[in-house]
Amino acid sequence: MNLAWGITGAGHFLRESFEVFKELKHNKPELKVTTFISRAAEEVIRMYGLANELSNISCGSYLEECYYEREQGDSFPKTGRFLLQKYDALIVTPATSNTTAKLAYGIADTLVTNAVAQAVKGGVPVFIVPVDIAGEIESRMPFFIDREICMRCELCPPAQQCPKQAITDQIDLLKCDGCGLCITLCSYGAIRGDLAKLKVRDVDSRNVTILKELMGITVLNHPQKVTGMIKKLEKMQK
């Protein structure tokens, strides 16, 4: 089976999505996964310390490549594979509210949204895991410095030893690679990556409702649901 995985720039459900695909690859060594990574996803994957794990899912051989939006030009030629029936399914997880809104209204101006458009046109099943469905969600945030705890040490070990030089009086998340070294170096526990409660906007919830009604797209409420959908596809192919 050949799968395409689209990742957009959400921290919520990101680690869970990686775990699902790692488990799929572990249980099905013959499975091939091509990963399509948005510009924002590339940054967020690095922030959460997951960049090195991509090669365990998409090793780089044919139909197992990692395609980054920044490298794909404006026409996203690799999404043409969906019209050639190269994939059995496209799974977008996590899907940001921005991606969900674009998909709901037929906008295909990013690598991932264009992949969805081409997949639907090519009759390839699409499964979307939106991060903002309804109500409230708990999302793990990238590392940050709690200013109420920070002692503003004259010699700050996290700042001095950060391999990416991402720490001053705050953490530059565009430099941070989520290695977690700073947490172990801060004697006062001032660097954390806490859970945050977020309220889903009504407009985002409405866009998910629209998405559920679109042809060729199935909305899932959690990355763990992906495994069950893949099993159903496999049964249909037998």
N, C-alpha and C positions, 0 to 999 in steps of 0.2 A: 504494500500500500504506500502511496505517495501523498503526503500532506503538505499543505502550505500553512505557515503560521504568521499572522500579522500582529506586530506589537506596536502599540501607540504609547504616548508619554504619560502613563498613569502609574503611580506607585502602588495604589490600591489594587490588589489581586495580582501584582506583578510576580512576587515570589511564588505564590500559589500556581501561577501559570507555568513558571519554569519547572516546578515540581511535577506537574502533570505531564509535561513533555519529556522530562527525564525518566519518569516512570514508564511512559509509553515506549521510549527507546530501550529501556532496560528489559521490558517484557517482550518486545518485538524487535530483535536486533536487525531484522530485514527491513524495518520501517525506514522510509526516507522522509526527511523534513527539510523543506526550504523555508528560511525565515526572512520575512520582509519587515524592515525596521524603519519606523518613521524618524525624522530628525529629532523630535522631542524624546522619543523612546531611547535613542542612542544615548542621550544625556542622562535620562532617568535610570537606565540599566546600569550605567557607570556609577551614579550616585549611590545606588543600592548594593554595589559590590557584586554584580552578577555578570559583568562583561566576560569574564574568563569561562563562564559556564556555557556560553553559546556554542563553543566548539564541540561540546559534548552532545549537543542536539543536532547541529548542522555542521558537519565536519569539513565541508568545502568541496566535496566531490559533486558530480553531476546530480542535480535534483536534491542536493544537500548543502546548497550555498547559503550564505548570509548576504542579503542585498540591503544596503543602506541607502536611504532616500537621497542623501547628499551626493551619492555617486551615480544616480540613475537618470540624471538629466530631467527635462520637463515632460518627456513623453512616456517615461517609465516602460521601456520596451520589454522588459522581462515579464511584465504582467500579461503579455500576449500568450504566455504558456497556458493560461487558463482557457483560451480559445482553442488551443491545440489538444485539450483534454489530457494534460500532463499530470494533473492532480485529481485525487479522489475527493478532496474536501479542502476548504479554506476555513481556518479557525482564527478569529481575531480576538485575542485576549491578552491583556485587558484593552477595552475600547474606551477611550476618553469620552467625555460629554461632547467635546468638539467633533470628534470622529463620528459619534452617533448622530449628531445634528446634521453633519454633511451627508451621511448615508441616508438619513430620513428624507432629505430633500434632493437626493440624486446628484450631489456634488462629488466629483471624482478628481480633485486637484492635488492629491497627495499620493504617495506610493501605496499606502494601505487602502485608501478609499478607491483608488483606481483598480487595485487588485480585486476588491469586492465587486466593482462594476463589471470587470471583465469576467470574473467567475460566474456571476449571474447570467451574463450574456452567453457564456459557454456551457451553461447547464451544470456547473460544478456547485454542489451544496455548500452553503456558507453558514457558519455558526459564529455568532457574536456574543461576547460576554461584556456588557456595558458595566462601567463602575458605578454609575449613578442611575439606579432604577426607581427607587421610591424610599420615602422615610428618611432615616438616618443611617450612616455607615461609620464604621471605625476603620481608620486607615493609618498604617504605620508611616511615620514621617522620616525623611532623611535625617542624618545626624545634625544636631544643632547645639549651640552653647547656651545653657540656661544662665542668663545674666544674674539671676537672683542667687545662684549658687557659686558662680565663678568668683574666685578670689583675686583675679587680675594679677597673678604672680609676675614679678619682674622677669624671671626666667621661666617661661612656660614650656614644659617638656612636649606637650602635643604640638605646639607651634614650631618648636625647634626640630622635632624629629619627623614631622609629617613628610612622607616621601613625595607628595605632590605640592608641597608648600601652599596648602589650601587654607591654612588657619592663621588669622591675625586676631582681631578682637571678635571675629565671627568666622564661620566656615563658608568658604567660597564653593558652593555646590557645583559650579561648572568645572572646578579643578578636582574636587573630591572624587575618589574612586571607591568609597565605601569600605575601605579595608578594615576599619574599626580599631586601628592602632591607637588613635587618640583617646579612645575610651579607656584603654588599659593604662595609658600614661597619665591621665588626670587623677590626681590624688583626692580630689574633692567630688568626683562624680558629676562634674558640671556639663559633660558632653553626653548627650543621650539621643535616642531615636524613638520617642514616645508614640503611643497611639493617640490619634486625634479624632474627635467626633465631628462629623460633617453632615450638614443637612442637605439633602438632595433638592435642588431647585425644581420648581414646578415645570419650568420649560424643559428641563432635562428629562423629567419623568414623562412628559407628553411626547418627546421625541422617541423615547424607547417604545411607547405605545404605537407610534407610527411605524417604527422599524419592525415590530412584530407582524404588521399587516403586509409587509412587502414580499413580493414573489421571490422565492429562492433563498430566503434568509430565515434562519431559526435563532431566536434569542434565548440564551441560557443565563441563569442567574448566578452561576458560580463556575470557576474553571474546572472544578471536580466533575461537573456534568459532561465535560468533553469526552472523558473516557467511555461513558455509556453510549454517547452518540457514535463514537468510532466503532464500538462493538456492533451497533445496529447496522452501520454501513457495511461492515464486514459480512454480516449475515445476509444482507441483501445482495452482495456480490457473489455469494456461493450458489 
